[in-house]
Amino acid sequence: MLWITLLLLAVLFVIALVMTLQVAKQQNREIESREQRGVTAEDEIQQSQQYETESLRKNIPNLIKIYIGLFVIVLGFIVTILIIL
């Protein structure tokens, strides 16, 4: 039973990692599309400010949801293990 629980925890961590990498990949795509359009120094400053606001508005909440969900699931597994033991 312990091995099954550990395996499930490992799978959950991999899922969280994959979801985190998807957020990073999405950001890389946005950066590449901006680079292809060609940018000036003023554009870079504006993009930097826009990235900060978008990141706080979009990416951070997504990452928080991912890790809170993972924490709740792991906590559930730990409680289950303690009940079984």
Contacts in CASP RR format, 6 or more apart in sequence:
PFRMAT RR
TARGET T0000
AUTHOR 0000-0000-0000
METHOD contacts of the structure
MODEL  1
MLWITLLLLAVLFVIALVMTLQVAKQQNREIESREQRGVTAEDEIQQSQQ
YETESLRKNIPNLIKIYIGLFVIVLGFIVTILIIL
1 81 0 8 1.000
1 84 0 8 1.000
2 81 0 8 1.000
5 77 0 8 1.000
5 80 0 8 1.000
5 81 0 8 1.000
8 77 0 8 1.000
9 74 0 8 1.000
9 77 0 8 1.000
12 70 0 8 1.000
12 73 0 8 1.000
12 74 0 8 1.000
13 70 0 8 1.000
15 70 0 8 1.000
16 66 0 8 1.000
16 67 0 8 1.000
16 70 0 8 1.000
19 66 0 8 1.000
20 63 0 8 1.000
20 66 0 8 1.000
23 59 0 8 1.000
23 62 0 8 1.000
23 63 0 8 1.000
27 55 0 8 1.000
27 59 0 8 1.000
34 47 0 8 1.000
39 47 0 8 1.000
END
